[in-house]
Amino acid sequence: MKIFLTGHSGSLGRLLTESLYAAGDEVIALVHKSYGNAFVDGAVAESVTGSLTDVDSYKDHLTGVQAVIHSAWRFRRDPIQEYER
């Protein structure tokens, strides 16, 4: 299955990518522009550098995708405050 995954730069996203790859899925990973390809490895068929808030940075990579897994989130303030909220 061809899957578009957001949040690959995070720990959850990387674990999901590894699991999907092990299951034989093709993963297209959205990697936040501030990370570049620092977290991209062999489990990713294609990496897309962009941002969730910039649809133009990834919309062309959704063609032929059979599923989308959204594992990204945005920090607007301190993560502990965000969690406690």
Secondary structure as UniProt FT lines:
FT   STRAND          2..6
FT   TURN            8..9
FT   HELIX           11..22
FT   TURN            23..24
FT   STRAND          26..32
FT   TURN            33..39
FT   TURN            42..43
FT   STRAND          46..50
FT   TURN            52..53
FT   HELIX           55..57
FT   HELIX           59..62
FT   TURN            63..64
FT   STRAND          67..70
FT   HELIX           79..84
//
